[in-house]
């Protein structure tokens, strides 16, 4: 009879976190048949069923829930102890990161560079996305860490603040010297579920202006180009528009929004992977303001 190994327990925990054998196979860089074989080995060794199928996914049996409850802190403690003993130099694995454009243009390059230097065994998979989807993906376990605009309030997340950026209304010089927002110029913003869109609407209301139809673009860099070419005005993070302001292609006008755009780094509140926890600890010391 084969004894259970650490990889059996790791497999079990990732199936529980992600909900399917297929998702666990992708996370562990193996095949679905290999995951199924590991589960059969666990059940054969223990003589009990660990999972039962429910729709397209699987759920734990009562014995399976007890096994996960007992083993998860033991596995996390072992991995953490090994990493601490080597000062995290032996950290390895793939960490999936989601980030918004502003974080990607400010603190993320510094973060990725430091991880590459200090933890060469860790591979980063970075996706740029919108805040709402990033939250869903972290909670679902398909992303490990997210750099996003906050504040974020969810019992399923653990967050740390990483600073804030100043905002300003910007337009091309020809529009900025005109009648301002009251002149009926087109207004641009990112998607309506984004914090930047919320600040745009709040700023218009504070000035006593109607929140009329707003043009949207889900890419801040693309929107900078659109506005610089005279297609309207928008609220931008000044840190991303600095080059265009200095070159004279964009000019600040109207009253600055009262709000800053605050940022946080987030992981699941029940995260136990020591590599993810170490990257979260490091990310909490970053600043989007530079």
VOBA-1610 file (N, C-alpha, C; in pm, whole numbers, padded with zeros to 5 digits, always signed):
BEGIN
Unk+00085-00120+00000Unk+00000+00000+00000Unk+00089+00125+00000Unk+00061+00219-00091Unk+00141+00340-00101Unk+00106+00437+00012Unk+00208+00503+00063Unk+00183+00607+00162Unk+00147+00737+00093Unk+00071+00819+00163Unk+00034+00949+00107Unk+00154+01044+00116Unk+00171+01125+00012Unk+00280+01221+00007Unk+00223+01362+00015Unk+00313+01459+00029Unk+00269+01599+00039Unk+00191+01639-00085Unk+00232+01588-00203Unk+00162+01630-00324Unk+00018+01581-00326Unk-00011+01471-00254Unk-00150+01427-00244Unk-00233+01532-00170Unk-00179+01581-00059Unk-00251+01680+00020Unk-00264+01812-00056Unk-00158+01851-00126Unk-00163+01973-00206Unk-00271+01962-00313Unk-00279+01845-00377Unk-00383+01821-00477Unk-00521+01835-00417Unk-00541+01774-00301Unk-00670+01780-00233Unk-00711+01924-00205Unk-00617+02003-00153Unk-00651+02141-00116Unk-00683+02226-00237Unk-00613+02205-00350Unk-00642+02286-00467Unk-00774+02247-00532Unk-00812+02121-00523Unk-00945+02082-00573Unk-01052+02154-00492Unk-01032+02158-00360Unk-01130+02224-00273Unk-01136+02373-00304Unk-01021+02438-00323Unk-01019+02581-00346Unk-01083+02619-00480Unk-01056+02539-00584Unk-01098+02577-00719Unk-01225+02507-00765Unk-01266+02400-00698Unk-01397+02342-00724Unk-01403+02230-00825Unk-01300+02211-00908Unk-01301+02105-01008Unk-01164+02041-01021Unk-01162+01916-01068Unk-01036+01848-01094Unk-00959+01919-01204Unk-01031+01968-01304Unk-00966+02034-01417Unk-00892+02160-01372Unk-00958+02242-01292Unk-00896+02365-01245Unk-00773+02334-01159Unk-00784+02231-01076Unk-00669+02193-00993Unk-00553+02144-01080Unk-00585+02071-01186Unk-00480+02023-01278Unk-00408+02140-01343Unk-00482+02241-01385Unk-00421+02359-01447Unk-00333+02432-01346Unk-00381+02444-01224Unk-00304+02515-01121Unk-00175+02442-01085Unk-00180+02308-01088Unk-00065+02228-01049Unk+00017+02181-01169Unk-00021+02228-01289Unk+00053+02199-01411Unk+00065+02049-01438Unk-00048+01983-01427Unk-00053+01842-01459Unk-00182+01815-01535Unk-00221+01690-01548Unk-00339+01656-01626Unk-00455+01619-01534Unk-00575+01626-01588Unk-00692+01588-01509Unk-00688+01439-01470Unk-00646+01348-01561Unk-00634+01208-01518Unk-00536+01189-01403Unk-00428+01269-01401Unk-00331+01258-01291Unk-00395+01302-01159Unk-00476+01406-01165Unk-00546+01453-01044Unk-00643+01345-00995Unk-00717+01286-01089Unk-00811+01179-01052Unk-00738+01062-00989Unk-00620+01028-01043Unk-00542+00917-00988Unk-00498+00948-00846Unk-00458+01071-00820Unk-00416+01108-00685Unk-00532+01098-00586Unk-00650+01139-00631Unk-00767+01130-00543Unk-00799+00984-00512Unk-00789+00898-00614Unk-00813+00755-00591Unk-00711+00698-00492Unk-00587+00745-00501Unk-00484+00698-00408Unk-00515+00742-00265Unk-00562+00866-00250Unk-00599+00914-00115Unk-00714+00830-00060Unk-00817+00811-00142Unk-00934+00736-00096Unk-00900+00590-00070Unk-00811+00533-00154Unk-00770+00395-00133Unk-00691+00378-00005Unk-00605+00475+00022Unk-00524+00468+00144Unk-00610+00481+00269Unk-00707+00571+00264Unk-00789+00598+00383Unk-00910+00506+00393Unk-00951+00449+00279Unk-01066+00360+00280Unk-01198+00433+00292Unk-01201+00561+00256Unk-01325+00638+00261Unk-01335+00727+00137Unk-01456+00767+00103Unk-01476+00860-00009Unk-01447+01002+00040Unk-01370+01077-00039Unk-01334+01214-00003Unk-01424+01315-00074Unk-01460+01284-00198Unk-01544+01374-00278Unk-01669+01301-00327Unk-01771+01381-00356Unk-01885+01331-00432Unk-01914+01433-00541Unk-01957+01386-00655Unk-01985+01475-00768Unk-02116+01548-00747Unk-02116+01676-00786Unk-02237+01758-00776Unk-02239+01851-00896Unk-02324+01818-00995Unk-02323+01894-01120Unk-02191+01873-01192Unk-02129+01982-01234Unk-02000+01974-01302Unk-01882+01977-01207Unk-01909+02002-01081Unk-01801+02011-00985Unk-01805+01897-00885Unk-01724+01911-00783Unk-01719+01811-00677Unk-01729+01883-00543Unk-01783+01812-00445Unk-01791+01867-00310Unk-01736+01763-00214Unk-01687+01807-00102Unk-01631+01718-00002Unk-01740+01641+00071Unk-01709+01518+00104Unk-01794+01442+00196Unk-01763+01491+00338Unk-01838+01442+00434Unk-01813+01482+00573Unk-01672+01443+00617Unk-01627+01322+00578Unk-01491+01279+00612Unk-01388+01364+00538Unk-01422+01401+00414Unk-01332+01485+00337Unk-01314+01623+00398Unk-01423+01680+00448Unk-01415+01811+00512Unk-01326+01806+00635Unk-01338+01698+00712Unk-01256+01685+00831Unk-01109+01671+00794Unk-01080+01596+00686Unk-00942+01579+00642Unk-00881+01712+00600Unk-00956+01791+00523Unk-00906+01922+00479Unk-00883+02012+00601Unk-00978+02013+00691Unk-00966+02098+00810Unk-00841+02062+00890Unk-00809+01933+00898Unk-00693+01890+00976Unk-00562+01912+00902Unk-00564+01893+00769Unk-00439+01894+00692Unk-00396+02031+00642Unk-00491+02119+00616Unk-00455+02248+00557Unk-00356+02326+00642Unk-00380+02345+00772Unk-00281+02420+00850Unk-00148+02346+00863Unk-00151+02211+00863Unk-00026+02135+00872Unk+00059+02156+00748Unk-00004+02150+00629Unk+00070+02169+00505Unk+00123+02311+00494Unk+00040+02408+00528Unk+00084+02547+00522Unk+00199+02571+00619Unk+00190+02512+00739Unk+00296+02529+00836Unk+00427+02468+00792Unk+00421+02350+00728Unk+00541+02285+00679Unk+00607+02368+00569Unk+00526+02412+00472Unk+00581+02493+00362Unk+00641+02622+00414Unk+00571+02685+00509Unk+00621+02811+00565Unk+00752+02790+00639Unk+00762+02681+00715Unk+00884+02653+00791Unk+01002+02631+00698Unk+00979+02558+00589Unk+01086+02531+00493Unk+01133+02660+00425Unk+01037+02746+00390Unk+01073+02872+00326Unk+01147+02964+00424Unk+01099+02970+00547Unk+01165+03054+00647Unk+01308+03006+00673Unk+01326+02875+00676Unk+01459+02820+00702Unk+01558+02861+00594Unk+01508+02875+00472Unk+01595+02917+00362Unk+01582+03064+00329Unk+01520+03141+00422Unk+01498+03285+00400Unk+01423+03311+00270Unk+01332+03220+00236Unk+01248+03228+00117Unk+01326+03215-00014Unk+01456+03185-00005Unk+01536+03174-00127Unk+01490+03057-00212Unk+01432+02954-00149Unk+01387+02838-00225Unk+01242+02846-00268Unk+01178+02961-00251Unk+01038+02975-00290Unk+01021+02945-00439Unk+00920+02867-00472Unk+00898+02830-00612Unk+00748+02816-00637Unk+00712+02831-00762Unk+00573+02816-00801Unk+00528+02929-00891Unk+00407+02917-00940Unk+00348+03019-01026Unk+00244+03096-00945Unk+00259+03227-00942Unk+00165+03313-00872Unk+00091+03398-00976Unk-00041+03390-00972Unk-00125+03459-01072Unk-00170+03593-01016Unk-00132+03700-01085Unk-00156+03836-01038Unk-00250+03908-01134Unk-00346+03977-01078Unk-00434+04064-01156Unk-00406+04208-01115Unk-00403+04298-01211Unk-00373+04438-01180Unk-00450+04529-01274Unk-00483+04646-01223Unk-00540+04750-01308Unk-00429+04826-01379Unk-00468+04907-01476Unk-00368+04980-01556Unk-00282+05074-01473Unk-00342+05139-01374Unk-00267+05238-01298Unk-00159+05170-01215Unk-00195+05061-01149Unk-00094+04985-01074Unk+00013+04931-01168Unk-00029+04885-01287Unk+00066+04830-01382Unk+00164+04935-01432Unk+00120+05061-01433Unk+00206+05168-01483Unk+00290+05233-01372Unk+00263+05196-01246Unk+00334+05262-01136Unk+00417+05164-01054Unk+00352+05088-00966Unk+00428+05006-00871Unk+00455+04863-00918Unk+00380+04815-01016Unk+00395+04674-01055Unk+00531+04641-01117Unk+00587+04728-01203Unk+00721+04696-01256Unk+00826+04680-01147Unk+00823+04767-01047Unk+00916+04757-00935Unk+00897+04626-00860Unk+00772+04589-00838Unk+00740+04466-00766Unk+00789+04344-00843Unk+00759+04338-00973Unk+00799+04223-01055Unk+00951+04212-01062Unk+01018+04324-01072Unk+01164+04323-01077Unk+01226+04270-00949Unk+01168+04310-00835Unk+01221+04264-00706Unk+01197+04115-00687Unk+01082+04066-00728Unk+01053+03923-00715Unk+01146+03842-00804Unk+01169+03889-00925Unk+01259+03819-01017Unk+01400+03809-00960Unk+01444+03914-00892Unk+01578+03916-00834Unk+01588+03834-00706Unk+01491+03852-00615Unk+01500+03791-00483Unk+01446+03647-00479Unk+01346+03617-00562Unk+01282+03486-00560Unk+01279+03429-00702Unk+01392+03391-00756Unk+01398+03349-00896Unk+01318+03223-00927Unk+01282+03147-00825Unk+01202+03028-00849Unk+01054+03055-00864Unk+01013+03179-00840Unk+00871+03216-00850Unk+00845+03275-00988Unk+00747+03220-01056Unk+00705+03268-01188Unk+00577+03349-01172Unk+00573+03468-01231Unk+00455+03554-01222Unk+00375+03548-01351Unk+00246+03526-01340Unk+00154+03539-01452Unk+00066+03660-01423Unk+00082+03766-01501Unk+00014+03893-01474Unk-00090+03921-01581Unk-00211+03951-01540Unk-00319+03990-01629Unk-00369+04128-01589Unk-00393+04214-01688Unk-00456+04343-01662Unk-00607+04328-01675Unk-00679+04384-01579Unk-00824+04365-01579Unk-00891+04480-01506Unk-01023+04481-01508Unk-01101+04581-01437Unk-01127+04535-01293Unk-01151+04632-01206Unk-01162+04604-01063Unk-01266+04497-01031Unk-01384+04508-01089Unk-01492+04414-01056Unk-01453+04271-01089Unk-01393+04250-01205Unk-01352+04114-01243Unk-01236+04064-01158Unk-01145+04154-01122Unk-01034+04113-01036Unk-01085+04061-00902Unk-01182+04131-00845Unk-01239+04087-00718Unk-01301+03948-00731Unk-01378+03928-00836Unk-01442+03798-00858Unk-01339+03688-00873Unk-01233+03715-00948Unk-01133+03612-00975Unk-01052+03576-00851Unk-01020+03675-00767Unk-00948+03644-00643Unk-01037+03562-00550Unk-01163+03602-00536Unk-01254+03528-00449Unk-01277+03386-00500Unk-01277+03369-00633Unk-01298+03237-00692Unk-01173+03151-00690Unk-01058+03211-00658Unk-00934+03135-00654Unk-00863+03121-00786Unk-00910+03192-00891Unk-00842+03183-01021Unk-00732+03288-01034Unk-00722+03379-00938Unk-00609+03472-00926Unk-00567+03472-00780Unk-00436+03489-00757Unk-00385+03482-00620Unk-00377+03618-00553Unk-00335+03719-00628Unk-00316+03853-00575Unk-00374+03953-00674Unk-00432+04060-00624Unk-00483+04166-00712Unk-00437+04301-00663Unk-00395+04386-00756Unk-00363+04526-00730Unk-00479+04607-00787Unk-00558+04668-00702Unk-00682+04729-00751Unk-00717+04857-00678Unk-00806+04933-00741Unk-00855+05056-00681Unk-00951+05022-00568Unk-00937+05090-00456Unk-01020+05061-00340Unk-01108+05180-00303Unk-01162+05179-00185Unk-01146+05072-00085Unk-01231+04950-00119Unk-01182+04834-00079Unk-01250+04708-00103Unk-01299+04654+00030Unk-01425+04621+00037Unk-01483+04567+00160Unk-01547+04433+00128Unk-01484+04325+00170Unk-01538+04191+00150Unk-01484+04100+00258Unk-01571+04023+00325Unk-01521+03932+00428Unk-01431+03823+00371Unk-01435+03803+00238Unk-01353+03700+00177Unk-01216+03746+00136Unk-01184+03874+00161Unk-01057+03930+00117Unk-00977+03988+00233Unk-00847+03979+00220Unk-00754+04047+00310Unk-00681+04150+00225Unk-00680+04275+00269Unk-00624+04382+00188Unk-00520+04463+00265Unk-00437+04533+00190Unk-00340+04626+00248Unk-00335+04749+00157Unk-00337+04871+00214Unk-00333+04992+00132Unk-00195+05012+00071Unk-00192+05057-00054Unk-00064+05085-00120Unk-00063+05227-00179Unk-00133+05318-00113Unk-00125+05458-00152Unk-00240+05506-00238Unk-00225+05627-00285Unk-00329+05691-00364Unk-00267+05780-00470Unk-00344+05810-00575Unk-00295+05899-00681Unk-00391+06016-00695Unk-00335+06132-00731Unk-00415+06251-00754Unk-00483+06242-00890Unk-00601+06303-00898Unk-00680+06304-01021Unk-00697+06446-01072Unk-00719+06459-01201Unk-00741+06592-01259Unk-00825+06579-01386Unk-00904+06682-01412Unk-00973+06692-01540Unk-00871+06737-01645Unk-00862+06664-01753Unk-00767+06697-01859Unk-00837+06699-01994Unk-00783+06784-02082Unk-00833+06793-02218Unk-00721+06848-02305Unk-00740+06848-02435Unk-00642+06910-02522Unk-00642+07061-02496Unk-00531+07132-02524Unk-00525+07276-02495Unk-00638+07356-02560Unk-00680+07317-02680Unk-00786+07392-02747Unk-00919+07381-02672Unk-00945+07268-02613Unk-01068+07249-02535Unk-01052+07310-02396Unk-00934+07297-02337Unk-00912+07348-02202Unk-00925+07499-02193Unk-00902+07570-02303Unk-00914+07716-02302Unk-01053+07762-02345Unk-01144+07668-02365Unk-01280+07702-02407Unk-01371+07729-02290Unk-01495+07686-02303Unk-01597+07714-02201Unk-01604+07609-02092Unk-01507+07520-02088Unk-01505+07419-01983Unk-01613+07315-02001Unk-01644+07246-01893Unk-01741+07136-01900Unk-01882+07185-01930Unk-01911+07310-01897Unk-02046+07363-01922Unk-02072+07385-02069Unk-01968+07377-02151Unk-01985+07400-02295Unk-02036+07281-02372Unk-02068+07172-02304Unk-02124+07055-02372Unk-02022+06968-02442Unk-01897+06977-02403Unk-01796+06893-02467Unk-01816+06747-02426Unk-01777+06653-02509Unk-01792+06511-02474Unk-01709+06476-02350Unk-01767+06392-02265Unk-01700+06344-02145Unk-01666+06196-02165Unk-01545+06160-02124Unk-01500+06022-02135Unk-01468+05964-01998Unk-01484+05832-01986Unk-01443+05763-01864Unk-01427+05615-01895Unk-01367+05543-01800Unk-01363+05398-01812Unk-01499+05343-01771Unk-01515+05211-01768Unk-01645+05149-01746Unk-01718+05200-01623Unk-01848+05192-01627Unk-01931+05251-01522Unk-01915+05184-01385Unk-01857+05066-01381Unk-01838+05000-01252Unk-01702+05032-01191Unk-01625+05118-01256Unk-01491+05148-01207Unk-01495+05265-01108Unk-01400+05269-01013Unk-01390+05384-00922Unk-01367+05516-00995Unk-01294+05513-01107Unk-01268+05635-01182Unk-01397+05692-01241Unk-01485+05606-01285Unk-01615+05650-01336Unk-01696+05714-01223Unk-01691+05654-01105Unk-01764+05709-00990Unk-01715+05850-00957Unk-01583+05869-00956Unk-01527+06002-00926Unk-01568+06102-01033Unk-01571+06059-01159Unk-01613+06149-01268Unk-01755+06199-01244Unk-01846+06109-01210Unk-01985+06148-01186Unk-01996+06238-01063Unk-01923+06206-00957Unk-01926+06289-00836Unk-01876+06430-00865Unk-01772+06442-00948Unk-01716+06571-00980Unk-01814+06656-01060Unk-01885+06594-01152Unk-01985+06667-01232Unk-02098+06715-01141Unk-02144+06631-01052Unk-02252+06669-00961Unk-02208+06782-00868Unk-02084+06774-00818Unk-02033+06877-00728Unk-02027+07013-00795Unk-02008+07015-00928Unk-02002+07140-01002Unk-02140+07185-01049Unk-02244+07111-01012Unk-02380+07145-01052Unk-02408+07117-01197Unk-02330+07027-01256Unk-02347+06993-01397Unk-02422+06862-01411Unk-02501+06846-01515Unk-02575+06720-01533Unk-02481+06606-01568Unk-02510+06488-01514Unk-02433+06369-01550Unk-02498+06312-01676Unk-02458+06367-01789Unk-02516+06326-01916Unk-02447+06198-01964Unk-02482+06156-02084Unk-02423+06036-02142Unk-02270+06049-02146Unk-02203+05948-02095Unk-02057+05949-02087Unk-02001+05845-02182Unk-01909+05887-02267Unk-01840+05792-02354Unk-01748+05706-02268Unk-01735+05578-02301Unk-01651+05490-02220Unk-01544+05422-02305Unk-01433+05395-02240Unk-01322+05322-02300Unk-01256+05243-02187Unk-01238+05114-02203Unk-01188+05033-02092Unk-01036+05030-02083Unk-00969+05122-02154Unk-00823+05128-02151Unk-00782+05273-02129Unk-00716+05301-02016Unk-00681+05439-01981Unk-00581+05497-02081Unk-00482+05418-02123Unk-00383+05467-02218Unk-00451+05508-02349Unk-00544+05425-02397Unk-00616+05458-02520Unk-00700+05584-02500Unk-00761+05598-02383Unk-00844+05715-02356Unk-00760+05842-02349Unk-00638+05832-02299Unk-00547+05948-02300Unk-00524+05997-02442Unk-00502+05904-02534Unk-00481+05942-02673Unk-00604+06004-02735Unk-00721+05950-02702Unk-00846+06003-02756Unk-00866+06147-02711Unk-00849+06172-02582Unk-00871+06306-02527Unk-00763+06402-02577Unk-00638+06357-02587Unk-00530+06444-02636Unk-00554+06487-02780Unk-00630+06407-02855Unk-00661+06441-02993Unk-00787+06526-03007Unk-00834+06581-02896Unk-00942+06679-02902Unk-01082+06622-02900Unk-01097+06495-02857Unk-01230+06433-02863Unk-01313+06457-02737Unk-01263+06537-02643Unk-01340+06563-02523Unk-01251+06580-02402Unk-01304+06548-02284Unk-01231+06564-02158Unk-01260+06445-02070Unk-01171+06424-01972Unk-01189+06311-01881Unk-01111+06335-01753Unk-01148+06263-01649Unk-01071+06261-01525Unk-00965+06152-01539Unk-00839+06192-01519Unk-00729+06098-01531Unk-00644+06099-01405Unk-00578+05987-01375Unk-00472+05990-01274Unk-00355+06071-01330Unk-00311+06174-01258Unk-00204+06260-01311Unk-00075+06183-01335Unk-00052+06078-01256Unk+00071+06001-01272Unk+00078+05935-01409Unk-00037+05899-01466Unk-00036+05835-01597Unk-00034+05937-01711Unk-00075+06060-01682Unk-00082+06162-01787Unk+00036+06257-01786Unk+00133+06235-01697Unk+00242+06330-01678Unk+00316+06363-01808Unk+00346+06260-01886Unk+00423+06282-02010Unk+00346+06371-02107Unk+00216+06348-02122Unk+00135+06427-02215Unk+00114+06570-02163Unk+00108+06586-02032Unk+00095+06721-01975Unk+00224+06799-01998Unk+00338+06735-01972Unk+00467+06803-01987Unk+00496+06838-02133Unk+00444+06756-02226Unk+00467+06784-02368Unk+00367+06883-02425Unk+00267+06924-02344Unk+00168+07021-02388Unk+00052+06962-02465Unk+00042+06830-02472Unk-00069+06768-02546Unk-00197+06762-02464Unk-00183+06768-02332Unk-00298+06773-02243Unk-00280+06888-02145Unk-00392+06948-02106Unk-00387+07058-02009Unk-00494+07035-01903Unk-00463+07077-01783Unk-00557+07063-01673Unk-00656+07179-01677Unk-00781+07149-01653Unk-00884+07254-01647Unk-00995+07206-01554Unk-01090+07293-01530Unk-01200+07267-01438Unk-01141+07246-01297Unk-01227+07227-01200Unk-01185+07205-01062Unk-01141+07061-01042Unk-01028+07044-00976Unk-00982+06907-00950Unk-01085+06831-00867Unk-01105+06703-00896Unk-01191+06621-00810Unk-01138+06620-00667Unk-01230+06621-00571Unk-01188+06621-00431Unk-01128+06487-00390Unk-01172+06381-00457Unk-01126+06247-00420Unk-00995+06212-00486Unk-00912+06140-00412Unk-00800+06069-00473Unk-00846+05928-00508Unk-00769+05861-00590Unk-00797+05723-00621Unk-00703+05638-00536Unk-00763+05564-00443Unk-00683+05485-00349Unk-00667+05342-00401Unk-00555+05281-00365Unk-00525+05147-00416Unk-00493+05051-00302Unk-00525+04924-00327Unk-00500+04819-00230Unk-00447+04695-00302Unk-00375+04614-00229Unk-00339+04482-00277Unk-00424+04384-00198Unk-00477+04281-00266Unk-00574+04192-00203Unk-00541+04046-00230Unk-00566+03963-00129Unk-00562+03818-00143Unk-00684+03762-00072Unk-00709+03633-00086Unk-00819+03572-00012Unk-00791+03575+00137Unk-00892+03595+00217Unk-00874+03602+00361Unk-00828+03469+00419Unk-00861+03358+00351Unk-00820+03227+00401Unk-00699+03173+00327Unk-00623+03261+00261Unk-00505+03217+00187Unk-00402+03155+00282Unk-00349+03039+00244Unk-00249+02972+00327Unk-00120+02944+00253Unk-00118+02962+00121Unk+00004+02935+00045Unk+00115+03030+00091Unk+00225+02977+00145Unk+00328+03066+00199Unk+00395+03154+00094Unk+00402+03107-00031Unk+00462+03190-00135Unk+00372+03310-00164Unk+00242+03286-00175Unk+00147+03395-00198Unk+00150+03492-00080Unk+00155+03439+00041Unk+00159+03524+00159Unk+00286+03609+00163Unk+00398+03553+00120Unk+00522+03629+00117Unk+00515+03740+00012Unk+00457+03712-00104Unk+00443+03816-00206Unk+00346+03925-00161Unk+00241+03885-00090Unk+00147+03984-00036Unk+00218+04074+00065Unk+00301+04014+00151Unk+00376+04093+00250Unk+00464+04196+00181Unk+00530+04154+00075Unk+00617+04246+00001Unk+00535+04353-00071Unk+00423+04312-00129Unk+00340+04408-00205Unk+00283+04515-00114Unk+00258+04482+00013Unk+00200+04579+00106Unk+00292+04697+00134Unk+00421+04686+00096Unk+00515+04795+00116Unk+00531+04882-00009Unk+00456+04851-00115Unk+00465+04931-00238Unk+00384+05060-00226Unk+00404+05147-00324Unk+00325+05269-00331Unk+00299+05305-00477Unk+00171+05324-00510Unk+00138+05363-00647Unk+00185+05505-00678Unk+00215+05580-00574Unk+00260+05718-00595Unk+00410+05724-00628Unk+00479+05608-00622Unk+00620+05603-00657Unk+00709+05625-00537
//
